Amino acid sequence: MGFLMLIRFATYPAKTSLTARLITSVIAVAGMVGLAGCDNAQSRTPANSESQKLEATSSSAPVAKNESQLQQMLAANLAKSGITAKITSVTATSMPNIYWVKAEGLPAFFTDATGQYVVQGDIIKVGGAKPEHISANLQAQDAKASLASIDKKDMIIFPAKGQMKAAIYVFTDADCGYCRKLHSEIDEINALGIEVRYLPWPRSEQTMPIMEKIWCSSDRKKALTDAKLGMPINAPTCSNPVRKIYELGANLGINGTPAVFDTEGHQLGGYLPPAELAQALNLK
């Protein structure tokens, strides 16, 4: 069996992106080195020697004895690099010495047994009858549990017409073009036996008040439809789940809308035409 690691540096909101923080730190250090002096053969020799020493030190880095110890080691290493993150869990994967990490306010990522390396991307196991998408399966498990934890009263649900054959969760915003296109086809989607469970995911602070007004409306379905038609929404302020669900979506790695998930936690994509959505859900 073999493993294929696809490292993807994705774009996430600034407050949720660990990769962005790491890249910023590296660029800052690189910039200081570049501005500090001229490059010449003499100055490169000690640097190469020092690099070899660092590589030797890294290769002899202590390996965690268990997941609890690795969680502490990783947190300490992140802190040393100026990154504050509350790690909530570290789980072994089927790839030797590679662990799945979840942290508050961050998309999940991978680390090694030393807690010195962070990878945000895809790991695929090959060599079997078909490739095993390790990262996608782990992400789906997390998403399934997170989505199932949301109370249905905090969703805006457009039920299937007739027998419900499938349900989808849709993270949506009021003024997103593709969100509006999806909603314009809601009757067709429902007619295919698909229940649509809307969740608020304002893409900026500018749309946060609109989404809160929708969720504070006495008729949420009408308010959501009106907002997607560009109509003003009038509603009193209330206790609402918008920010909480936004954070949940950010933790799942959402960085745009619509974000469509099935009930097993698999992200089907963004906007899909009704027929393609039904196909993605394996509906006949």
Helices and strands as residue ranges (DSSP letters): E 2-7, H 18-36, H 41-59, H 67-80, E 87-92, E 98-103, E 106-112, E 118-119, E 121-126, E 132-133, H 134-148, G 152-154, E 156-158, E 166-172, H 177-184, H 186-191, E 194-200, H 208-216, H 220-228, H 242-251, E 259-262, E 267-269, H 274-280
